[in-house]
């Protein structure tokens, strides 16, 4: 069975990332961004009969019903998706699967990230249980946090393939150029150079500050509906043509490899379902919590060989005007990372490019996009192929 062409993204809502959400809780953000997505689709809340949400720290249980109640929804399919940064992409194919199974027709997929004071509002809930391997054998020795894990990946990659810091820096620079064409991006209007990246403080060797995402607050939402309904709506749909998912570990200590990620299986499955080649892709929207994440993602998704990402990045223009556009919204490095909505931003941008609604940064004839969501430390991977035709 394949999900190719059974469902499409028909509405996108996204809030401009902010450092603090000024007293807005998750339900406030969900209501606001959900309304934006439905308005974009030309639908009302009454049209929604499916709901996918991310975890909400204020409601440790019964999250879908809490959101449904708040929005006044009566749904026949509801699910909470917890795949870290891959949550947004994971929601899309789950919505399509529910639609294909006849459980609903129109799903609202929504992620919200309130942020107050220092740190994420839900950070306290991320502490591992005391009996976990991570708590017993890693955290006591300082081996914790995303910076630690991705620095290990970057260091190992340098050892195996001799990656230059300038190559990683170019990713941050090109994506900042994209952000300067996106009014929603946190760093809109603030261009940077390779020298700026390399002269920024080293946070954890070898990663510099400008190679690392900045946490923000915000939210993002998508409306996914049946292909039949999508054809009747006013906008160009972004059809789901293929999807793949692969989860292998939580802690970086237990990763099968530091430089080979679960993306390969997920990407291969998505391209096989879509019947598409890598050369058909007009834009890659790949998770970019760190510059090294983009390097590994490009290789494992099949756009270049293992160990070739540095030269690939150096030889291509990654901006929206370039020959291989990546993360045309600015990526999380320059758009901002509002929790799981940060991962959703890669899906919203991929959908917008296919729908032709990206204004200044619109890629001409963008009829096929590759999206990848990454959760944990290269742990949970979801790949999608979005296209203009089913």
C-alpha positions as CSV (number, residue, x, y, z in Angstrom):
1,X,0.0,0.0,0.0
2,X,1.2,3.5,-0.7
3,X,-0.1,6.9,0.4
4,X,0.9,8.6,-2.9
5,X,-1.7,11.2,-3.8
6,X,-4.3,10.2,-1.3
7,X,-4.0,13.4,0.7
8,X,-2.6,16.9,0.4
9,X,-1.6,19.9,2.5
10,X,-4.1,22.7,1.7
11,X,-3.5,25.2,4.4
12,X,-0.5,26.6,6.3
13,X,-0.4,28.7,9.5
14,X,2.8,29.9,11.2
15,X,3.6,32.5,13.9
16,X,6.7,34.6,13.7
17,X,9.2,33.2,16.2
18,X,9.7,35.4,19.3
19,X,12.0,35.2,22.3
20,X,9.0,35.2,24.7
21,X,5.4,34.5,24.1
22,X,4.2,37.1,26.6
23,X,1.9,35.0,28.7
24,X,0.4,33.0,25.8
25,X,0.0,29.3,26.8
26,X,0.0,26.4,24.4
27,X,-3.8,26.4,23.8
28,X,-3.6,30.2,23.0
29,X,-1.0,29.5,20.4
30,X,-2.8,26.4,19.0
31,X,-6.0,28.4,18.6
32,X,-4.2,31.3,16.8
33,X,-2.1,29.2,14.5
34,X,-4.9,26.7,13.8
35,X,-7.2,29.5,12.7
36,X,-4.5,30.9,10.4
37,X,-4.0,27.5,8.7
38,X,-7.8,26.9,8.2
39,X,-8.2,30.5,6.9
40,X,-5.4,29.7,4.4
41,X,-7.2,26.6,3.3
42,X,-10.6,28.4,3.1
43,X,-12.1,26.1,5.7
44,X,-13.6,26.5,9.1
45,X,-13.0,24.7,12.4
46,X,-16.3,22.8,11.6
47,X,-14.6,21.1,8.6
48,X,-12.0,19.4,10.9
49,X,-12.7,15.8,11.8
50,X,-9.1,14.8,12.5
51,X,-6.6,16.2,15.0
52,X,-2.9,15.7,15.5
53,X,-1.1,17.6,18.3
54,X,2.4,17.6,19.9
55,X,2.9,17.1,23.7
56,X,1.7,20.0,25.9
57,X,3.4,20.3,29.3
58,X,0.3,21.8,30.9
59,X,-1.7,18.7,30.0
60,X,0.5,15.6,30.6
61,X,-2.4,13.3,29.6
62,X,-5.6,13.7,27.4
63,X,-3.9,16.2,25.2
64,X,-6.0,15.7,22.0
65,X,-9.2,15.9,23.9
66,X,-8.0,19.0,25.7
67,X,-7.2,20.7,22.4
68,X,-10.5,19.5,20.7
69,X,-12.5,20.9,23.6
70,X,-10.7,24.2,23.5
71,X,-11.2,24.5,19.7
72,X,-14.8,23.2,19.8
73,X,-13.9,20.3,17.5
74,X,-15.8,16.9,17.3
75,X,-13.2,14.6,15.7
76,X,-13.3,11.0,14.6
77,X,-9.5,10.6,14.7
78,X,-7.1,12.1,17.3
79,X,-3.5,11.4,18.1
80,X,-0.5,12.9,19.9
81,X,2.8,12.7,18.0
82,X,6.0,12.8,19.9
83,X,9.0,12.6,17.6
84,X,10.9,15.6,18.6
85,X,11.9,17.7,15.6
86,X,10.4,15.1,13.3
87,X,6.9,15.5,14.8
88,X,5.6,17.9,12.1
89,X,6.6,15.6,9.3
90,X,5.4,12.6,11.2
91,X,2.0,14.2,11.6
92,X,1.6,14.7,7.8
93,X,1.9,11.0,6.8
94,X,-0.2,9.9,9.8
95,X,-2.9,12.3,8.8
96,X,-2.8,10.9,5.2
97,X,-2.9,7.3,6.6
98,X,-6.0,8.1,8.7
99,X,-7.7,9.7,5.7
100,X,-6.8,6.8,3.4
101,X,-8.2,4.4,6.1
102,X,-11.5,6.3,6.1
103,X,-11.2,7.5,9.7
104,X,-11.5,11.2,8.8
105,X,-11.3,13.6,5.9
106,X,-9.6,16.8,7.1
107,X,-6.9,16.8,9.7
108,X,-5.6,19.8,11.6
109,X,-1.9,19.2,12.5
110,X,-0.6,21.7,15.0
111,X,2.5,22.3,17.1
112,X,2.8,25.1,19.7
113,X,5.8,26.3,21.8
114,X,5.2,28.8,24.5
115,X,8.4,30.3,25.9
116,X,8.8,32.4,29.0
117,X,12.0,33.4,30.8
118,X,15.1,31.4,30.3
119,X,14.8,28.0,28.6
120,X,11.8,26.2,27.2
121,X,8.6,26.0,29.2
122,X,8.6,22.2,28.9
123,X,12.3,21.7,29.5
124,X,11.8,20.4,33.0
125,X,9.7,17.6,31.6
126,X,12.7,16.3,29.5
127,X,14.7,15.1,32.5
128,X,15.2,11.3,32.1
129,X,14.0,8.9,34.7
130,X,16.6,8.1,37.4
131,X,16.7,4.4,36.3
132,X,17.5,5.2,32.6
133,X,20.9,4.5,31.2
134,X,21.3,8.1,30.3
135,X,20.8,9.3,33.9
136,X,23.0,6.6,35.4
137,X,25.9,6.4,33.0
138,X,26.0,9.6,30.9
139,X,24.7,12.7,32.6
140,X,26.9,12.3,35.7
141,X,29.9,12.7,33.4
142,X,28.6,15.7,31.6
143,X,27.5,13.8,28.5
144,X,24.1,15.4,28.1
145,X,22.2,17.8,26.0
146,X,21.9,18.4,22.2
147,X,25.1,20.5,21.9
148,X,27.2,17.7,23.3
149,X,25.7,15.1,21.0
150,X,25.9,17.1,17.8
151,X,29.5,18.3,18.6
152,X,30.4,14.6,18.9
153,X,28.9,14.0,15.5
154,X,30.7,17.0,14.0
155,X,34.0,15.9,15.6
156,X,33.7,12.4,14.4
157,X,32.8,13.6,10.9
158,X,35.9,15.8,10.8
159,X,38.0,12.8,11.8
160,X,36.5,10.5,9.2
161,X,36.2,12.9,6.2
162,X,38.3,16.0,7.0
163,X,35.4,18.5,6.8
164,X,36.4,22.2,6.8
165,X,34.8,24.6,9.2
166,X,34.2,26.9,6.2
167,X,31.9,24.4,4.6
168,X,29.7,24.2,7.7
169,X,29.7,28.0,8.0
170,X,28.5,28.4,4.4
171,X,25.3,26.6,5.3
172,X,24.6,29.1,8.0
173,X,25.4,32.0,5.7
174,X,23.2,30.8,2.7
175,X,20.3,30.1,5.0
176,X,20.6,33.6,6.6
177,X,20.3,34.9,3.0
178,X,17.1,33.0,2.7
179,X,15.9,34.4,6.1
180,X,16.4,37.9,4.8
181,X,13.8,37.2,2.2
182,X,11.3,35.8,4.8
183,X,9.6,38.4,6.9
184,X,8.6,35.7,9.5
185,X,12.2,34.7,10.2
186,X,13.6,35.9,13.5
187,X,16.9,37.0,11.9
188,X,15.1,38.7,8.9
189,X,17.3,41.6,7.7
190,X,20.4,40.5,9.5
191,X,22.8,39.0,6.9
192,X,26.0,37.2,8.0
193,X,29.3,36.1,6.4
194,X,31.5,33.0,6.7
195,X,33.9,35.2,8.8
196,X,31.0,36.1,11.1
197,X,30.3,32.4,11.7
198,X,33.9,31.4,12.3
199,X,34.6,34.3,14.6
200,X,31.5,33.6,16.8
201,X,32.3,31.9,20.1
202,X,32.9,28.1,20.1
203,X,30.1,26.7,22.2
204,X,31.3,23.1,22.1
205,X,34.2,22.2,19.9
206,X,34.0,22.3,16.9
207,X,30.6,24.1,16.8
208,X,30.4,27.9,16.8
209,X,27.4,29.9,18.2
210,X,26.2,30.8,14.7
211,X,26.1,27.1,13.8
212,X,23.5,26.4,16.5
213,X,19.8,27.2,16.6
214,X,18.4,29.8,18.9
215,X,15.4,28.6,21.0
216,X,12.2,30.8,20.5
217,X,8.5,30.6,21.1
218,X,5.9,30.2,18.4
219,X,3.7,27.7,16.6
220,X,2.9,26.1,13.2
221,X,-0.1,24.3,11.8
222,X,-1.1,22.4,8.6
223,X,-4.4,21.3,7.2
224,X,-4.2,17.9,5.5
225,X,-7.3,16.7,3.6
226,X,-8.3,14.1,1.1
227,X,-7.2,14.5,-2.5
228,X,-10.9,14.7,-3.5
229,X,-11.6,17.7,-1.2
230,X,-8.2,19.3,-2.0
231,X,-9.2,19.5,-5.7
232,X,-12.3,21.6,-4.7
233,X,-10.4,24.2,-2.7
234,X,-9.2,27.5,-3.9
235,X,-5.4,27.0,-3.5
236,X,-2.9,24.7,-5.2
237,X,-2.5,21.7,-2.9
238,X,0.8,20.2,-1.9
239,X,0.2,16.4,-2.4
240,X,1.9,13.9,-0.2
241,X,3.7,11.6,-2.7
242,X,5.9,9.5,-0.4
243,X,6.9,9.1,3.3
244,X,9.4,7.2,5.3
245,X,10.2,6.9,9.0
246,X,13.1,5.3,10.9
247,X,13.9,5.4,14.7
248,X,17.0,3.8,16.1
249,X,18.0,5.3,19.4
250,X,17.5,8.1,21.9
251,X,20.9,8.7,23.5
252,X,23.8,9.4,21.1
253,X,25.8,6.8,23.1
254,X,23.6,4.1,21.6
255,X,23.5,5.4,18.1
256,X,24.6,2.7,15.6
257,X,26.9,5.3,14.0
258,X,27.8,8.9,14.6
259,X,28.1,9.7,10.9
260,X,25.4,7.5,9.3
261,X,21.9,8.3,10.4
262,X,18.4,6.7,10.2
263,X,17.6,9.2,7.4
264,X,18.8,6.8,4.7
265,X,16.0,4.2,5.2
266,X,13.4,6.9,5.7
267,X,14.5,8.9,2.6
268,X,14.8,5.8,0.4
269,X,11.2,4.7,1.3
270,X,9.8,8.2,0.6
271,X,11.5,8.4,-2.8
272,X,10.4,4.9,-3.7
273,X,6.8,5.6,-2.8
274,X,6.9,8.8,-4.8
275,X,8.5,7.2,-7.8
276,X,10.9,10.2,-7.9
277,X,14.6,10.6,-8.3
278,X,16.8,12.9,-6.3
279,X,17.4,14.9,-9.4
280,X,13.7,15.7,-9.6
281,X,13.8,17.7,-6.3
282,X,13.6,21.5,-6.7
283,X,14.2,22.3,-3.0
284,X,15.3,20.4,0.1
285,X,13.8,21.4,3.4
286,X,15.9,19.5,5.9
287,X,16.1,19.9,9.7
288,X,19.0,22.1,10.7
289,X,19.4,22.3,14.4
290,X,23.2,22.5,13.7
291,X,25.1,22.9,10.5
292,X,26.5,19.4,10.8
293,X,22.9,18.1,10.8
294,X,22.4,19.5,7.2
295,X,25.7,17.8,6.1
296,X,24.7,14.4,7.3
297,X,21.1,14.8,6.1
298,X,22.2,15.6,2.5
299,X,24.4,12.6,2.4
300,X,22.0,10.1,3.9
301,X,19.1,11.4,1.9
302,X,21.1,10.5,-1.2
303,X,21.9,14.0,-2.6
304,X,25.7,13.3,-2.4
305,X,27.9,10.5,-1.3
306,X,29.1,9.8,2.2
307,X,31.9,12.2,3.1
308,X,31.1,14.5,0.1
309,X,28.8,17.0,1.8
310,X,31.5,19.6,2.3
311,X,32.4,19.8,-1.3
312,X,28.7,19.6,-2.3
313,X,27.9,22.6,-0.1
314,X,30.9,24.5,-1.3
315,X,30.1,23.9,-5.0
316,X,26.3,24.8,-4.8
317,X,24.4,28.0,-4.1
318,X,21.9,26.9,-1.4
319,X,19.9,30.1,-1.4
320,X,16.4,30.5,-2.9
321,X,18.0,31.9,-6.1
322,X,20.6,29.2,-6.3
323,X,21.1,25.9,-8.1
324,X,20.3,23.7,-5.1
325,X,18.0,25.6,-2.7
326,X,18.0,24.4,0.9
327,X,15.7,25.7,3.7
328,X,14.4,28.7,1.8
329,X,12.6,30.0,4.9
330,X,16.0,30.4,6.6
331,X,16.1,27.1,8.3
332,X,15.8,26.9,12.1
333,X,19.3,28.4,12.2
334,X,17.9,31.7,11.0
335,X,14.1,31.3,11.2
336,X,14.3,30.3,14.9
337,X,13.5,27.1,16.7
338,X,10.1,27.3,18.4
339,X,10.2,23.8,19.9
340,X,8.5,21.1,17.8
341,X,7.0,23.9,15.6
342,X,10.6,24.4,14.5
343,X,10.6,21.0,12.8
344,X,7.2,21.8,11.5
345,X,8.6,24.9,9.8
346,X,10.4,22.7,7.3
347,X,7.1,21.1,6.3
348,X,5.3,24.5,6.1
349,X,8.0,25.8,3.9
350,X,8.0,22.8,1.6
351,X,4.2,23.0,1.3
352,X,4.4,26.8,0.6
353,X,7.0,26.3,-2.2
354,X,4.8,23.7,-3.9
355,X,1.7,25.8,-3.4
356,X,3.6,28.8,-4.9
357,X,3.0,31.2,-2.0
358,X,6.6,32.1,-0.9
359,X,6.6,35.6,-2.5
360,X,10.1,36.9,-2.9
361,X,11.8,33.6,-2.1
362,X,9.5,31.5,-4.4
363,X,11.4,29.0,-6.5
364,X,10.1,28.9,-10.1
365,X,8.3,25.8,-11.1
366,X,8.8,24.2,-7.7
367,X,6.8,21.0,-8.3
368,X,8.7,18.6,-6.1
369,X,10.2,19.1,-2.6
370,X,12.0,16.8,-0.2
371,X,11.4,17.4,3.5
372,X,13.1,15.8,6.5
373,X,12.4,16.0,10.2
374,X,14.9,15.0,12.8
375,X,14.2,14.2,16.4
376,X,16.6,13.9,19.3
377,X,20.3,13.6,18.3
378,X,19.9,12.2,14.7
379,X,17.5,9.7,16.4
380,X,14.0,9.9,14.9
381,X,13.8,10.6,11.2
382,X,10.8,11.3,8.9
383,X,11.1,12.0,5.2
384,X,8.4,13.4,3.0
385,X,8.0,14.0,-0.7
386,X,5.6,16.8,-1.5
387,X,4.5,17.5,-5.1
388,X,2.2,19.7,-7.2
389,X,0.4,16.7,-8.9
390,X,-0.9,13.5,-7.1
